[in-house]
């Protein structure tokens, strides 16, 4: 018998449905981001509402990183770029592994960030983590990166709990992007990438990209990890993006990708090599009709993952997603979006196999953007997800929960987003927002892991509850003559934080027919409050500058019998109170330069020798780049990361190393 945990929809959802009687088309089916950027004189987004908006106008706390900022930064990885964003937390465990969250609660294999490429999820759904090296995107093909802070499930989709990173690539229909780049540096760093665009007549455009890179792993500074457990990170990836104009108001976009990556990953508090191959295919059909802009989309992600733990763990994960949405306007003041989505997610049980665990999710969503006046707008969004879990296959002898009916379960939860914005003057914007996000348990947590350690089993828990986060935020932005100020006040309430696979206390006691076992549990509630300040501006002579500071205060409430250290839920200790950036850039003629100092305050982390919490002292990391662009399209540049010291302790694991690189790019 299936058990329904919670179901419901919001009044906003029902109210929006009533507006279906009067419809009109919203806008053209494909957005020329370059033209919109020139019109607004800054990058714009369409992700939240479907209509072009400045980041300050979006119904979410969003920061947009432009292609120029990516190039000038000299960063060679997506995490390196993201750490420059106010409020982003980063844990760098190895040369290949970085775990990223927004405003605290970071952890190993962090499962709280929704990462998208052109709207397709690229976080790995077997655990909900993002292995950044498997994202099949070259930095030269990124038009912009949109970073959303706080829960955004109702606006952006499934599992957007701490934030969203939406990577937007150049559209071959509008952008003739052709770039080849080669980088070489110390510590064995070398990489090459190619981005090429071609038009086939008037109606078909395509962009192809490929890249490869490798470098030495960070050097050992202690007895652990051992040399035998470490491997040099490397990756190869390729992608194809084709846009076809089928009719004047109908467009088809086809995207495919493949990536093969290897890195040393921290699993618990031990290092193990991880090898992953990902493939994806996506089709999006968009048409302007009398009923609005209708979009049908389907994609499939496949993951082949091998972990060097427990004599080898091999997982294969396939997720298939299909969605349909309608975006339309009613008059000049009201924009609506209604959508439905289906996803099927399946994973083999490992390392003791013979079974699969899977779920099907049916979702409905609605968004209503109302321009009440020239100075006041509101955006309300709601989404309901209904997840149906199941398991098929056999069990090893004497394992707890050895009955597939334990997985016959339905989880239904609503997600909500509401924002009200007031712009009393052209230079001032006030926003108040509320959000309710849902973090569903991953397939590994729900039963995808099945491991014996002597007479004791380590296994998933089909009875895990989803984690619920509630977020309140007040925002203020002011545009000075040559500078921009941003102030954010926010609070978050996390209910039912999920633990790691702890082994300090038995979760299943032995019986006459079963052995003891450890599993995942809902282990704690937590509250966080914080403030974020940003300031950026321009000076004469091509100079720019920026700075940001974020303070967070986390208070955990562990559940009875749950040791937060043993369960990896000691976020009150592992979240730094302070973090920030200060930097400058300069552009004059063919020359450009950039420097950024990233600061993280004191915090504690799990030591790799015994898992105990040990201090990590505050640190500052400097990255910089100087580039020169020739008339023939060739750009020469020198860049570096972690420039202040040869090695730097940023966690309790391997220490980050200084890196200097020389790059040559050719654009045509």
N, C-alpha and C positions, 0 to 999 in steps of 0.2 A: 504494500500500500504506500502511495506517495504522500509525503508530508508537506504541506504548504506552510512556510515560515512566516511570510508577511507579504501582503499584496496591497496595492493602492495606486491611485492616480491623483493628480492635483487638480484643484479647481481651475488653475490656469490652463491645463490641458483641455478640460471640458469647455471652457470659455472660448478657447481658440478654435475648437471644432465647429462652433456655431457660426464662425465667420466664413465657412466654406461656400455659403450661398452666393456670395458676391466675389468674383475673382478677376484678376488681370495679370498680364505678364510682368515679370519682375525686371529682367535685363537680359542682355545678350548672353548666349550660352557659354562663351569663353572670355576670360578676363585677360586683358593685356596689362600685366602688372607694370611694365615699363611706362606705358602711356599714363596709367593712373599715378605712378610715382612722380612723373613730370607735372601732372595736373595739381597734385597735392603738395608738391615740393618736399616729399618725404615718402618712405615706403608705406604701403597701405595693405590692409588685410581684407579678405572676403570670407575667412574661415568661420567666423562666429555667426554672422547673419546672412551671408551670401551676397551682400552688397558691399562695395568698396568703402572702407572706413580707415581713418587714422587709428594708430594704436590707442591713443587717448580716448577715441570715440567708441571703441569696441566694448561690448558688454562683458568684458573680462579684463583682469589686470594683465596686460600684454606688453611685452617688449619685442621689437622687431630688429633683428640683426641683418644689415644689408650685405649685398655681395661685395661692395667696396670695403666695408668694415671687416669682412672675413678675409679678404686679400691682404689688407693693410696689417692685420693682426700678426701675420706670420705663423699662426698656429697651424699645426698639421693634422689635428684630430678634432672631431666634433666636441668631446668633453673640454678640450682646451679652449675652444671658442665659447662654450656655454659658461665656463667659470667666470667670464667677464660680465655676466648678467647679474644684476642686483638680486640677492636672495637665493641664488643657486648654491646648493651644497654639493661638494665633490669629495669623494674618497678615492685616492689613487693608490691602488694596491700593487700594481706592477706596471711594466712598460706598456702592457696591452689592456689592463683592466682598470676602468674607472666606473664608479657607481655614482649616479647623479640623482638628486631630488631637489625640490624647491621648498625652502623655508623649513629645514630640519627633517628629522626622522629618516636620515640616510642609514643604509645598512648594506651588508654584503649581498650582492645580487638583488639590488633594490627593486621591488615590484610595484612601486607607487607612481611611476611616471609613464604617461601615454606618449609614445614616440611615433610619429607619422611621417611618411614621405608622400606628398601630394594626396593626403587623406588616407593612405593605406597604412595600417599598423605595421611597424617593423620591430617592436619589442617582441620577445620570444615568449609564446603563450604557454609553453610547458610549465614555466614558473612565473611568468609575467615580468621577467627581467629584460634589460636592454644590454646586449653585447654589441657595443658600438662598432667593433671591427667588422661585424657582419652586415652593417647597413650598406647597401650597394650604391653609394653615391660618392662621386668625386667632388672635392671642394669647389673646383672650377665650374661645376654645373649647378651650383646652388644660387638661386636668385635671392632668397632671404630665408631666415629661420625665425619663426614666430614662437616665442616662449610665453606661455600662459601660466600665471601663478595662482595656485589654489584649485579646488575641485572644479571640473568642467565637464562632467559626464553628460549632463543634459544638452550641452552645446556641441561637444566634440566627440562623444561616443563612449563606448564600453571601457571602464576601468581608469578613467581620467580622475585620479583622486588627489595627488599632491600637485599636479600640474600637467601641462601638455607641451611637447616640443613638436612643432609642425614644420618640416623641412619642405620648402617650395623650390622646385627646380625650374630652370628656364624652360619655357614652352616653345617647342620647335616651330609652332605656327607663327609666333611673333618674334622670337629671339634667334638670330643667326649666330649661335655660340660655337666657336671653334678655338680650342686651346689645347696645347700640349705642354706638360710640365715635367721636369726632372729635378729631383732633390737628392743631395748627398750630404752626409754629415758625420760627426764623430759617433762613437758607440755603434758602428756598423749600420747607421741609418742610410737607407737608400729607397727611393720610390720613383715611380713614373706613372703618369696618367694621361689620358686622351679624352677629349670631348669634341665630337664632330656633329654638325647639323647639315641636313640636306633637304631640299624641297623637290618633290616629284610632281612637277606640274603646278597647277594653281590650288589643288585641293588636298594634297597629302604632304606632310612634313614629318621628318624623323630626326631624332637625336640619339647618337650612340655614345656610350662612355665605357671606359675600361681603366683599371688601375691595379697596381701591385706595389707592395711595400714590405720591408722587413727591417729589423733592428735587433741589437743585442738586448737581452733581458737585463734589468738592473742588477748590479753586483750585490752579492751577499755581504752582510755586515755582521753576521752571527752564525751560530751553529745551525739554526733553522731559518729558512728552509734549507734542506740539503741540496747540494749541486745536482744530484740525480733527479730531483723533482722539478727542476727549472728548465724551461725551453724558450728559445727566442720567439717573440711574437712575429707573425707574418699574416698577410692577407692578400687575396686576389678577388676582384669583383668585376662584374660587367652588367650593363643595363641598356635597354632599348626603349625608347619612348616615341610612339607614332600617333600623330593627330590627323584625322581624315575628315574633311568637310563633306558629309554625305548629301546635304541639301542646304539651302541658304540659312535655315534655322536649326539644322541638326548636325551634331558633331559626334564623332566616335574617337575615343582616345584609348590606345592599347599600350600597356606597359609590362615589361618583363625584366627579370633580374636574376642573377646568380652570384653567390659569394662563398668563398672558402677561407676560413680564418682559424688561426691557432693563437692561444694566449695562455699564460699562467693565471689561474683563477683562485681566489681565496674561497674555499668551501668550508664553512664553519670558521675555524681558525687555523686551517692547514691549507697549503698550496697544492694544486694539482693541475696538470695540463688539461686544457679543454680544446677540443677540435670540433668545429661546427661548419656544416654546409647548409646554406639556405637557398631556396629557389622560390620565385613568385611569379604569378601572372595576374594581370588585372585588365578589365575592360570597363569603360565608362561611356555610356550613351546619354547625351544631353540634347534636349530639344525644347525650343520655345514654342509654346502652344497657346491657344486661347485660355487654357486653364492654368497657365503659368509656365515656369521653367521646370520641366520634368527631367529627372536624372535617374537612370537605372545603372547600377554598378554591381560588379561581382569580381571577387579576387580569391586566390588561394595561395597560402604560404605553406611551404614544406620545410621542415627542420630535421637534419640528421646530426645528432649531437653525441659526442663521445667524451666522457669524463674519466680522467685517470685516478679514480677513487675506487676502493673496494674491489680491487683487481679488474676494474673496468666496468663502467656503466654506459649503456648504449640506449639512447632514447630516440624515437622517431615520432614527430608531432606534425599533424596536418590540420590546418584550420581553413575552412571555407566560409566566406561571407558574401551574402547577397543583400542588396538594399535598394529601396525605391523611395524617392522623395519628390515633393512638389513645392516650389518656391514661387510665391506670387504676391502682388500688391493689391490692396483694396484702397482706392483713392491714392492720395499722395502721402498719407501719414502712416499707413499700416502695412507692414511687411510680415507675411506668414510663411512658415515652413513646416510641412508635415512629412513624416517619414516612417517607414517600417524597415526592419532589418531582421535577417536570420543568419545565425552562425552555427556551424558544427565544428567541434574541436575534439580531437582524439589523440591519445597518447598510449604507447605500450607501457606496461608495468615492468620495471627493471630495478636491480639486476636479476632478481629471481623472476623469470618471465612466465609466459603462458596465459597472459590476460591483457586486456585493454580497458582503460577508463576513458569516458567521453562525456560530453554534454552538448545539448542543443539549447540555444538561446533565441527566444522570440522577443523582439523589442519594438516599441512604438514611441515616437517622439513628436514634439510640437514646439515651435518657437514663434513668438509674437513680438515684433519690434514696433513701438508706437511713438511717433514723433508728435508729442502732445502740443508742442509749440516750437518756435525757432530756438528756444533755449532749454527745453526740457524733453527728454526722451526716456522711455523705459523699455526694457527687454526682459521677457519672461520665457523660460524654457522648461520643459518637463520631459522626462523619459522614463519608461517602465521596462525593466528587463525581467524576463521569466526564464530561469535556467533549470533545465531538466537533466539530472545527473544519472549515469548508469555505468555498470561494470559488467564485462563479459570475460569468462575464462576460469581458470583453475586457481587453487591456492596451495602453497607449500604446507607440509604437515605441521600441525599444532600452532599455526599463526592465529592471533586474535582476529575477530570479525570475519571469519571464514565463511561468509554467506553473501552472494552478490546482491541479495535483497537489501543489504545495508546501504547500498548506493542508489536505491530507488527513491529519489528525493527531488523536490522542486524548491527552488529559491527564487522568490519574486521581490524585487525592491525598486522603489522609485528614486530617481535623481532629479534635482531641482536646481535651477539657476535663476536669479532675479537681480537686475541692476537698474537703478535710477540715476540718470545723469542730468546735471544742471550746469549750463554754460552762461553765467550772467554777463560776461564780457567776452570778446574774442580772445582774451588772454588767460581766462580762468575757467577751469572745469572742476566740478565737484562730482564725485560718484559714491554711492552707497550700494553695497551688494551683499547678497546672501547666496549660499550654495550648500547643497547636500550631495555628497559624493559617495559612491559605493565601490569598495574593493572586494571583488569576488575572490574566493579561494582559487588557487591555481590547481591544475590537474596533478602536479606532483604532490602538493599538499593534500589533495583529496584522495590520493591513493596510487599515484604514479610511481612511488618509490616503495620497494619491498626488498629488505635486506636483512640478512641474518648475521649477527655478531656473536658467535658462540651459541648459547641457548637463547639469546635475547634477539627479538625482532625489532627492526626499525621500519615503520610503515606509515602510510598516509592515513588521514582521518576524514572519512566521509561525512562526519557530523560537524565539521567546521562551519562557523557562522561567517558571513561577510563582515568586513570592517566598515563602519559608517563614519564619515567625517563631515562635520558641520562647520562652515566657514562664514565669518562676518568680516566685512572690510569697509573702511572709509578711505577715500582717495582724493587727493587734491593735486592739480597740475597748474602751474603758472608759467606763461611764456614772457620772459623779459626781452629786451631789445636784441640781445645777443646771447641769451642763456635760457635754460629751461629747468624749472624746479619741480620735483615730484615728492609727495609725502604720502605714505601708506600706513594706516593703523589696522591691525588685523588680529583676530582670535580664531583658534581652531579647537574643536572638541572631537577627539578620536574615541570611538567605542569598539571594544573587541579587537584590539591589535593582535595580530597573529604572531605566534612564536616561531623561532627556528626549531629544528629537530633536536631538542635537548636530550641529554643523556644523564642528567643529574638525579632524576627521580623517575621511577617507573610510572607510566601512564596506564598500562594494562598489567594487572597482577596475575601471576601464574594460577592456573586452575588445574583440575584433573585432566583436562583435555587440551589446554593451550599453554604455551610458553609466555613469559612476560614480554612486554614491548614498550618502546618509546614512540611518540608521535608528535604531530603539530597540535597546538592548542590555541584557543583564544585566551590570551594571558594577561591583558592589561587594558585599562582605559588611560587616556592621557589628554592633557589640556596644554595649549600653547598660546601665548600672546606675543605680539611683536610690533616693531616699527621699522619702516624702510624709508631711507632718504636718498634721493638721486639728484644730481646737479650736473648739467653739461652745457657747453657753450662753444662759441667761435670767437677767434680773435683775428685782428688784421694780419696779413701776410700768410694766410693759409693755415694758421694754427687752430687746432681744436683741443678741447680738454673735457674730461669727465671724471666724476667721482660718485661713489655710492657707499652706503653703510646700512647694514641690516642687523637688528638686535632681535633675538628670540629668547623666550623664557619658557621652558618645557617642564611640566610637572606630571609625573607618572603615578598611576594608582594600580599597582599589581593586584591581580586576582588572588584569592586565598590559595596558598600552597604553591604559588608560582614565583620562583626565584628569577628576578629580571635579568641577572647576569647569565645564569645557566640557560635561560630561554631566549637570550639575545633580544630582549625588549627593554633594555636600560637606556631609553632614549633621553631621559633627563640628564644622564651623564655623558652620552655619546654625541649629543648635539651641541656644537659650539654656540655660545651666546652671541658672539660677534663675528662678522665677516664683512669684507668690503673690497672695493677697487678704487684706484686712482690712476689716471693715465692721461696721455696726450698724443696727438697726431699732428702731422704737418704734410701739406701737399703744395708743391710749387713747381710748375712746369713738369718736366719728366721725373722729378724726384718726389719720393714720399717716405715718411718715417712714422713709426708708431711705437709706443711703449706703454705697458700696463703693469702695475704692481698690485698683486692679489694678496689679501691678508685674511688669515683665519685665526680666531682666538683659541685659547686653551680648551681642550676637551679630553675625554678619556676614550680608550678603545681596547678591544679584546686582544690580549697578548697572544702571539702565535706559539708561545711555548706551553701555555696552560689554560688559555681562555679567560684569565682574570683581567679585570679592568686595570689598565695602566695609563698614566698621563701622556698626552701628546701636547707638547708645548706650542704656544702660538708661533706661527711662521709667516713669512712673506715671500712670495715667489714673483720674480720679474721675468716678463717676456717682452721681446722687442723685435723690430724688423726695419731694415732700410732697403728701399728698392729704387731702381732706375729703369725707366721705360724708354726704349729707343724708338726711332721713327719707323723702323721696319716691323714693329709689333713684338719685338723681343724685350722681355723684362728680366733684369738681373737683380737678385735680392740675397741678402744675408739676414738670417733670423735666428733667434734662440729662445729657449725656455729654461726655467729654473736657473737663471743666470747668476744669482747671488751666492751660490755655493756649489761645490762639486757634487755633494750629496745632501739630501734634506729629508728629515723624518716628518712625513705628512700623515702617517698612520703608525701602527705598531708592527707593520710588516716590512717589506722591502722599501728602501729609501729612494726617493725620486732623484734622478741624476740631471746634471746640467747637460744641455744639448744645444749644439750650434750647427746650423745647416746653411748650405748654399743652394740656391734654386735658379733655374733657367726656365722661363715660360715663353711660348710663342703663340700669339693670337693672330688669326686671319679671318 
